[in-house]
Amino acid sequence: MRRWFADGAFRAVMRNASYLGAAKALAAPLGLIALAAAGRGMTPEMFGLLMVVHAYALGAGTIVKFQTWQVIIRYAAPALARKDRGVARDAIRFALGLDLISAAVGMAGAMALLPFIGGKLGIDAGVMPLALIYCTLIPTMSAATPTGVLRVLDRFDLIGAQQLVTPAVRALGAAICYFWGLGFTGFMVAWYVGDLAGDLVLWALAARELRRHDLMDAFRPGLVKTARRLPGAWGFAWTTNLAHSLYAAWGPVSNLVVAAVLGPAAAGLYKIATTLLDSAKKPADLVSRSFFPEVMRLDPASKHPWRLGLRVGIIAGAVGLVLVAVVMIAGRPLIGFAFGEEYLEAFGLMQIMTWALVVSMATFQLESLLYMVGRQVASLVARSAATAIYLVILYILGHMFGLTGVGFAFLLGTIVMAGFMLALTLQSFARRADYAQPELAAPR
């Protein structure tokens, strides 16, 4: 371990992950408070309906959004390392332009489609106006430019602080709704205000950092002309957009499939299980967010980035095993205490799904390594195939075995995804000499 920490890139990954980890440790109980208040303040059916509305807006945003934070890191990180502020400005401007377009398309499309499919999701005419209003969050929920700005400027501490805003506001609003008996409408407002507050704070922090670095003029959207000055920008943006839309939509779309197959109450139980598992998986997510900027500064022809990926994967996988034990021991009493006895069926799901933690946590870094060597198209193909297989398995097993089938589908889908990505990564490592990019390597 001393040798590992002698690596400057490894230290940077761990340091930035610790900033995000500290914030998540504080945010997790706030999120549980909000969910617990909503679960106890409404019937399981209404709680599930709230989760469906939120999942619909979140899923619509993630399907159309560009992963503009990756565009910023891909072009601005090496540019700033070599003091090329012009390329950094262009990367941010291009990212902002993509965000504005995807926001408009996502919100308009989601609002237009909802009246036609709302009934199948359990959203009746009485709830439809609230669900349509909730879709106005899509522009801020789907924008990734401010996150990319803070990551490329190495302000993970500010990202961590911002991540406390939404759960804190949501927990406060949910507590007020619970004690005052404001019902479904009140909880909808609490969720809406919490999301909006967090998004606005993120934009404000990004603007402040750009001003501090004399890059405020980068907050002007640009597309065609700007992209011409960034080689391969359109191809990289579209490929990463599709790949991460699949990744980000995995949870919300799964929730909608469960709702369609088994009903809103089952969707609420599934949401509880996945929320707790997502909280347990946060260590890997946090390392992933700090891993990509660091690996993009390394030469892929050397063993350094691959060794870095192996080390963080070993650490994350070991943490995953510990978390499996914690979930198995504490999951049932936690659900019973937080949500009530009527939600204990969610623990049966967790007992199956929790093993996916080890797989996903140990292999989170594979996609970043593929992006490092320019194999984002291969990564997209693998993710698309794995997602299609997962949704088919989810639909079939959900129909055949109910919530138990849903749990096994989640586990099998995670294994398929990891297997595809691992095969591509091993192939790329064997051919690493073909990917020499010394201009992207920066000493640590």
N, C-alpha and C positions, 0 to 999 in steps of 0.2 A: 504493500500500500504506500510505503514511503516513495518508492519509485514512481508509482502512479501520480502522486501529488507533486513530484518533481516536474511533471509535464505542465507547462503554463496553460495550455488549452484545457486540460482536465481540470485544473484549479478554477479556471474561468467558468466552465460549465457548472461545477459544483457551487461556486459562489453565487452565480445568478440564480441557480435553482433554489438556493437557500433563501434568497429574497422572496421568491414566489411561494416557497414552501411555508414560510412564516405567515404570509398573508392567507394562504389556503387553510392553515391550521386555525386561524381565527374565523375565516369565512364559513368553514364547515358547520360548526354549531349554529351559526346564524341561519344557514340554509335549512338545517334540521328544524330550527324553531319555526321558520315560516311554513315548512311542510307539515309539521305537527299541528300548528294552529289551524291550518287549512283543513287537515284531515279530521280534526276534532270539531271544527266549526261548521262542517258540512257533512252531508251524507256521502258514503263512498261513491255513489253515482255522480253527484255534483263535483266532488273532488276530482274524479276521473275526467269529467267534462272540462274542468279548468286545465288539467294537464294536456288534454287533447287540443284545446284552443292554443295554448302556449306552444305545443309541439308543432302545430300547423304553421304558425307564423315563423317559428325558428327553422323548421324544415324548408319552408319556401325561401327564406333568406339564404340558407346555406346551399340550396340547390343552384341558385343563380349567381351567388357571389363569386368574385375572383379572389384568390388568395394573394391579395396585393402586398401583404406583409412579406411574403416570400420573394416577390418581385423586387421590393425595396432592398432586402438583404442580398439577393443575388447580384444586384448591380451596384447598390450604394455602399455595401460593406467593403468590397475590394477597392472601390473608387475612393472612399474616404481614407483607406489605408495608404493610398498613394497620393493623397492630397488633391484629388480631382473632384472639386466641389460641383463642377458643371454636370457631370454624370450623375452625381448624387441627387442634385436638384431634378434632373430629368426623370430619374427613377421614381421619386416621390410624386412628381406632377403626373406621370403616366399612371401610377397607382391610384391617385385621387380621381383621375378621369374615369378609370375603370369602375371605381366604387360608385360614382354618381350614376353611371349608366345601369349597372346591375341593380342598384337600389330602386331606380324608377321601374325597371322591368319586373323586379321581384314583387314590389308592392302592388303594381297594377295587375299582374297576373294572378297573384294570390287572392286579391279582392274579387276579381272577375270569376274565378273558378269556385270560390267557396260556396256560393248559393246552389251550385249544381251538385257538389259532393258532400255538403254539410250534413245532409240527412243520413248518409251512410256512416258518418263519423259520430252520430249522436247529437249533432248541433241542430236543434230545432229552431223554429221561427222566432221564439222568444229570446233565444240567446244569439241569434244571427247578428243583430246590430252591434252587440258588444264584441263579437268575434271579428267583425269587419273593422271596427275601431282599433282592435288589438293589432291588426295587420299594418297599421301606420307606423309601428315600431320597426318594420323590416329595414328601412333605410339605415337607421343607426345600428341595428343588430348585425347587419351584413357588412358594414364597413370595416376593413382591416388596415387601412392606411395609418391611422394613429398608432396602432400596435406596432406596425413595422417601423415607424419613425422612432419610437422609444426603444425598440430592440436594437436597431442599427446604431443608435447613439449610446448604447450600453446603459440605459436607464431602467433596468429591471426592477430597481427599488421602487420607482414610481408606478410601474405596472402592478407590482404587488400591492401598493397602497390603494390603487384604483380598484382592484378586485374586491375590496371590502365594501365598496359603496353599494352595489346592487343587493348583496345579501343583507346588509345592515338596514337599508331602506325597506326592503321586502319584509324582513322579520318584524320591524316596527309596525309596518302597515298591517301585516297579518295578525299581530297581537292585538292591535286596535280593533280589527274586524271580529276577532274571536270574542273579546271581552264585551264589545258593544253589540254583538249579534248582527253584523252588517250583511251576512249571507254571501251568496255567490257574487253579486255585483261588487260588493266591497272587496272581496279577495281578488277579483279581476283588476280592480283599480290598483290594489297594492302591488300586484305583479307588474302591471303596466308602468307605474311610477318608478318602481325599483329598477327595471330594465333601462328606462329612459335616463334616470339620474346617473347610472353607471356609465352609460355611453357618452353623455355630455361631458362628464368629468374627464374621460379618456381623451376626447378631442381637445379639451382645454389644456391638459398636460402636454400633449403633443405640440400644440401651438406654442406653448411657453418654451419648450426645449428647442424648437426650430428658431425662435427669436433669439435665444441665448447663443446659438451657433451661427447666427447671421444667415439663416437659411429660410427665413419666413417667406421669401418670394417663391419657395417651392410649393406653397399652399395655393397654387393656381393650377387648375386641372389642365391636362394636356393629353392628347391621344395620338393622332396620326403623325404629325411632325415630330413630336417628342419621341415616339417609338422608333422613328427612323434613326435616331442617334443612339439607340440601345439595341445592338445586334441580337436578333432572335427573341426580342421581347414579346412579340405577339404569340409566338409559338409556346414560349415558356408560360405565359399568362394563361392561355387557354388550357394547356395540359394540366398545370397545377390546379387550375380552377375546377376542372372536371374531377380530378383525383380527390381533392379535398372536399368537394361537394359531396362525393360519395361517402367519404369518411365522416364528415360532420353531420350528414343527413342519416347516418346509420341509426342513431338513437331515436330521433324524432319519427323517421319513417317506420322503424320497427314498432314504435308506440302506436302509430296510426294503423299498421297492419293488425296488431293485437286487438285494437279497438274494433276494427272491421270484422275480425274473425270471432272474437270472444265477448265484445261489448265494452262500454266505458269503464265498468267496475274492474274488469280484468286489466284494462289499460292503466288504471290507477295503481293496482298492485304491482304491475310491471314497472311503472315509473318509480315506485318506492324502491324496488330491488335495484334498478339500474342507477338510481341516484346514490344509494349507499355504496354500490360498487364503484361508481365514478369517483366518489370521495376517497375510497380506498386506493384507487389507481392514480391519484393526483401526483405522487412522487415521480412516476415515470413521465407524466405529462409535463411537469415542471422542468425536468431534465431535458426533455425533448425541445422545449421552447428555447432553452439556452444552448442546446447542442448544435442546432443548424447554423446559427451565426458563426460559431467557432470553427466548425468543420469546413465552411466555405472559404476560410482563410488558409487552408492547408492544401498541400500538393497531393492530389489523389494518386499519383504515380508512386509515392512513398508509402511505407507501411503505417505512418503516423495516424492518419484519419481512421484507418481500419482498426488499428490497435485501440484508438480512443473509443470507437464504437463498440468494440468487444468489451472493454472495461466497464463502460457505463451500462451495457446490457447485462453483464454479470451482476453488478450492484443492484440494478432494478429488478432482475429476476429473483435475487435473494430476498429483497424486500417484499416481492410478491408472495413468496412462500410464507413469510411471517404474517402477511396480511390475510392469507387464506385461513390460518389458524385463528387470528383475531375475529374474523367474520364468523367462523364456525362457532366460536365460543360466545361472542357478544351479540351476534345478529338478532337472535330471537328475542332476548330481553330488551334490546334497544328498540326494535319495532313495536313490541308490546307497550313499552313505556311511552314512546314518542307518539304513536299513532292510535293505539288501542288494540284490544284483542281481536276485533273484527278484521284487522289487516295482517294477522299473523301468517296468512297463507303466502304472503310475499317472501317469508323466510324459506319456504320450500323452493322457491325460485332461486334464491340466493345460494343455497347449498349446492345447486348445480352450476350456476353461472360463475361462482367465485373462482373456480379453477381456470377460467379464462383470464383472470388477472395475471397469473404467472406467465402465460403465453404472450399476452399483449405487452406486458411490462418488459419482458426480456428482449422483445424484438421491435420496440418502438423506433429505434434509431436507423432501421434498415432503409426506410424511405428517404431520409436525409442523405444517406450514403449514395443512394441511387441518383438523387438530384445532383449531388456533388460531381458525379461523372457524366452528367447530361443524359441519364437514362430515364427521364421523367415520362416518356411515352410508354416505355416498357412497364414502368410502375403503374401507370394508369390502366393499361390493359390487364395487369394482374389484379389490381383492385376492383376493376369492373367485373371481371370474371368471378372473383371471390364474393362480391356483393350480390351478384345475380344468384349464385349458388346458395348463399345464405338466405335470401328472401324466399326462394323456392322451398328450402328446408323449413323455414319459419312458418310459411303458410301450410305446408303439408303436416308437419308435426303439431302445429297449433290446432288444426282441425282434428287430428287423430287422438292427441293426448292432452289437449287443453294447456294449462299453464306449465305442466311438466314438460310437454313437448316444446314449448317456447323456451324454457331454460336450456334444454339440450341443443336446440337450434342455435342459440346464442354461443354456446361453447364450441360447437362444430364449425360455425361460421368464423369464429376467431382463429381456430386452428388452420382452416383453409387459407385465410388471409395471410397468416404468418408463414405458412409453408411456401406460398407463391413468392412472397417478398424475399425469403431466405434463399430460395433457389436463384433468383436474379442477383442478389448481393454476392453470393459465392462465385457466380459466373463473372461478375464485374471485378471482384478481387483478383481472380486468376488472370484477367486481362488488364490489370491496373497500369501497366506500362504504356498502354495505348491512350491513357487519359492525362498525360502530363500537362499541367497548366501552371507553370512556374509563376506566371503573372498574378495568380490568385493566392500564392503562398505568402504568408507574412510571418516573420519570426515572432515568437511569444517571449 
